Amino acid sequence: MALRQRVLKNMSELSLQTRLFDETLAMPVAPVGLCGIYVRCGEVQAASHP
């Protein structure tokens, strides 16, 4: 396997905006399933939060 080196260029117009249900969000939405990585039983806590 060969790896190709790349150089990151022109990040002046970088945007993390995304569209969800015809709404523009400033940041991408992370799946709830990733909550368990940060907190034990994080999915349960996220689902039970009002």
DSSP file (Angstrom, degrees, kcal/mol; ACC not computed):
  #  RESIDUE AA STRUCTURE BP1 BP2  ACC     N-H-->O    O-->H-N    N-H-->O    O-->H-N    TCO  KAPPA ALPHA  PHI   PSI    X-CA   Y-CA   Z-CA
    1    1 A M              0   0    0      0, 0.0     2,-0.4     0, 0.0     0, 0.0   0.000 360.0 360.0 360.0 135.9    0.0    0.0    0.0
    2    2 A A        -     0   0    0      2,-0.0     2,-0.4     0, 0.0     0, 0.0  -0.922 360.0-148.8-112.4 134.8    1.3    3.4   -0.9
    3    3 A L        -     0   0    0     -2,-0.4     2,-0.5     2,-0.0     0, 0.0  -0.853   9.9-146.7-101.8 136.9    0.3    6.6    1.0
    4    4 A R        -     0   0    0     -2,-0.4     2,-0.3     2,-0.0    -2,-0.0  -0.904  12.9-133.4-106.8 125.5    0.2    9.9   -0.9
    5    5 A Q        -     0   0    0     -2,-0.5     2,-0.3     2,-0.0    -2,-0.0  -0.568  26.1-172.3 -76.7 135.6    1.2   13.0    0.9
    6    6 A R        -     0   0    0     -2,-0.3     2,-0.5     2,-0.0    -2,-0.0  -0.935  16.1-139.3-128.7 153.9   -1.2   16.0    0.5
    7    7 A V        -     0   0    0     -2,-0.3     2,-0.4     2,-0.0    -2,-0.0  -0.948  18.6-129.3-115.4 129.9   -1.0   19.6    1.5
    8    8 A L        -     0   0    0     -2,-0.5     2,-0.3     3,-0.0     3,-0.1  -0.629  34.7-176.1 -78.6 129.5   -4.0   21.5    2.9
    9    9 A K        +     0   0    0     -2,-0.4    -2,-0.0     1,-0.2    -1,-0.0  -0.914  44.6   6.2-129.9 153.7   -4.6   24.7    1.1
   10   10 A N        +     0   0    0     -2,-0.3     3,-0.4     1,-0.1    -1,-0.2   0.900  52.9 166.4  45.9  73.4   -6.9   27.8    1.3
   11   11 A M    >   +     0   0    0      1,-0.2     3,-1.2    -3,-0.1    -1,-0.1   0.170  44.4 107.5 -97.0  16.8   -9.0   27.2    4.4
   12   12 A S  T 3  S+     0   0    0      1,-0.3    -1,-0.2     0, 0.0    -2,-0.1   0.765  82.4  41.9 -68.9 -25.7  -10.3   30.8    4.5
   13   13 A E  T 3  S+     0   0    0     -3,-0.4    -1,-0.3     2,-0.0     2,-0.2  -0.022  80.5 145.1-112.1  30.7  -13.8   29.8    3.4
   14   14 A L    <   -     0   0    0     -3,-1.2     2,-0.4     2,-0.0    -3,-0.1  -0.469  22.9-179.6 -69.6 135.8  -14.2   26.7    5.6
   15   15 A S        -     0   0    0     -2,-0.2    12,-0.1     2,-0.1    -2,-0.0  -0.999  28.4-166.0-140.4 136.6  -17.7   26.2    6.9
   16   16 A L        +     0   0    0     -2,-0.4     9,-0.1    10,-0.3    -1,-0.1   0.277  49.7 131.7 -99.6   8.4  -19.2   23.5    9.1
   17   17 A Q        +     0   0    0     10,-0.1     2,-0.3     7,-0.1     9,-0.2  -0.264  31.4 179.2 -62.9 147.3  -22.8   24.5    8.3
   18   18 A T  E     -A   25   0A   0      7,-2.0     7,-3.3     9,-0.2     2,-0.5  -0.970  24.4-124.8-144.1 158.9  -25.2   21.8    7.3
   19   19 A R  E     +A   24   0A   0     -2,-0.3     2,-0.4     5,-0.2     5,-0.2  -0.914  27.8 171.6-110.0 133.3  -28.8   21.6    6.3
   20   20 A L  E >  S-A   23   0A   0      3,-2.5     3,-1.0    -2,-0.5    -2,-0.0  -0.958  72.5 -13.2-142.1 119.5  -31.3   19.3    8.2
   21   21 A F  T 3  S-     0   0    0     -2,-0.4     3,-0.1     1,-0.3    -1,-0.1   0.903 128.1 -54.6  54.8  46.0  -35.0   19.4    7.6
   22   22 A D  T 3  S+     0   0    0      1,-0.2     2,-0.4     0, 0.0    -1,-0.3   0.705 115.5 117.7  61.2  23.5  -34.7   22.7    5.7
   23   23 A E  E <   -A   20   0A   0     -3,-1.0    -3,-2.5     2,-0.0     2,-0.6  -0.959  62.6-134.3-116.8 137.6  -32.9   24.3    8.6
   24   24 A T  E     -A   19   0A   0     -2,-0.4     2,-0.4    -5,-0.2    -5,-0.2  -0.826  23.0-163.6 -92.3 123.2  -29.4   25.6    8.4
   25   25 A L  E     -A   18   0A   0     -7,-3.3    -7,-2.0    -2,-0.6     4,-0.0  -0.853  21.1-139.0-108.5 142.4  -27.3   24.5   11.4
   26   26 A A  S    S+     0   0    0     -2,-0.4   -10,-0.3    -9,-0.2    -1,-0.1   0.793  88.7  27.1 -70.2 -28.2  -24.0   26.1   12.3
   27   27 A M  S    S-     0   0    0     -9,-0.1    -9,-0.2   -10,-0.1   -10,-0.1  -0.939  93.1 -95.5-132.9 154.6  -22.3   22.7   13.2
   28   28 A P        -     0   0    0      0, 0.0     2,-0.5     0, 0.0   -11,-0.1  -0.319  41.2-114.7 -65.1 153.1  -22.9   19.2   12.0
   29   29 A V        -     0   0    0     -4,-0.0     3,-0.0    -2,-0.0    -4,-0.0  -0.803  25.9-143.4 -93.0 124.9  -25.1   17.0   14.2
   30   30 A A        -     0   0    0     -2,-0.5     5,-0.0     1,-0.1     2,-0.0  -0.651  26.6-103.3 -85.5 142.7  -23.4   14.1   15.8
   31   31 A P    >   -     0   0    0      0, 0.0     3,-1.6     0, 0.0     4,-0.2  -0.342  23.6-125.4 -61.5 145.4  -25.3   10.8   16.1
   32   32 A V  G >  S+     0   0    0      1,-0.3     3,-2.3     2,-0.2     4,-0.3   0.797 104.8  75.0 -63.0 -27.6  -26.6   10.1   19.6
   33   33 A G  G >  S+     0   0    0      1,-0.3     3,-0.6     2,-0.2    -1,-0.3   0.698  85.3  64.1 -59.8 -19.5  -24.7    6.8   19.6
   34   34 A L  G X> S+     0   0    0     -3,-1.6     3,-1.4     1,-0.2     4,-0.7   0.578  78.5  84.4 -80.2  -9.1  -21.5    8.6   20.1
   35   35 A C  H X> S+     0   0    0     -3,-2.3     4,-2.3     1,-0.3     3,-0.8   0.830  79.7  65.1 -62.6 -30.8  -22.5    9.8   23.5
   36   36 A G  H <4 S+     0   0    0     -3,-0.6    -1,-0.3    -4,-0.3     5,-0.1   0.703  92.2  63.1 -65.7 -19.1  -21.4    6.5   25.0
   37   37 A I  H <4 S+     0   0    0     -3,-1.4    -1,-0.2    -4,-0.1    -2,-0.2   0.869 113.4  32.5 -70.6 -35.7  -17.8    7.4   24.1
   38   38 A Y  H << S+     0   0    0     -3,-0.8     2,-0.4    -4,-0.7    -2,-0.2   0.845 127.8  24.7 -91.6 -37.5  -17.8   10.4   26.4
   39   39 A V  S >< S-     0   0    0     -4,-2.3     3,-1.8     0, 0.0    -1,-0.2  -0.985  85.2-105.3-134.0 138.6  -20.1    9.4   29.2
   40   40 A R  T 3  S+     0   0    0     -2,-0.4    -3,-0.1     1,-0.3    -4,-0.1  -0.447 110.5   3.7 -61.7 131.3  -21.0    5.9   30.6
   41   41 A C  T 3> S+     0   0    0     -2,-0.2     4,-1.9    -5,-0.1     3,-0.3   0.818  86.4 154.5  59.0  34.0  -24.6    5.1   29.4
   42   42 A G  H <>  +     0   0    0     -3,-1.8     4,-2.4     1,-0.2     5,-0.2   0.825  65.2  57.5 -61.4 -33.6  -24.5    8.4   27.5
   43   43 A E  H  > S+     0   0    0     -4,-0.2     4,-2.1     2,-0.2    -1,-0.2   0.902 107.2  48.2 -64.3 -40.0  -27.2    7.2   25.0
   44   44 A V  H  > S+     0   0    0     -3,-0.3     4,-1.8     2,-0.2    -2,-0.2   0.913 112.4  48.5 -66.3 -42.6  -29.6    6.5   27.9
   45   45 A Q  H  X S+     0   0    0     -4,-1.9     4,-0.8     1,-0.2    -2,-0.2   0.892 112.3  48.6 -65.3 -39.5  -29.0    9.9   29.4
   46   46 A A  H  < S+     0   0    0     -4,-2.4     3,-0.3     1,-0.2    -1,-0.2   0.877 112.6  48.3 -67.9 -37.5  -29.5   11.7   26.0
   47   47 A A  H  < S+     0   0    0     -4,-2.1    -1,-0.2     1,-0.2    -2,-0.2   0.817 113.2  47.1 -72.5 -30.6  -32.7    9.8   25.3
   48   48 A S  H  < S+     0   0    0     -4,-1.8    -1,-0.2    -5,-0.2    -2,-0.2   0.547  85.3 107.5 -90.0  -6.6  -34.2   10.5   28.8
   49   49 A H     <        0   0    0     -4,-0.8    -3,-0.0    -3,-0.3    -4,-0.0  -0.545 360.0 360.0 -73.4 133.2  -33.3   14.2   28.7
   50   50 A P              0   0    0      0, 0.0    -1,-0.1     0, 0.0    -4,-0.1   0.505 360.0 360.0 -68.1 360.0  -36.5   16.3   28.3
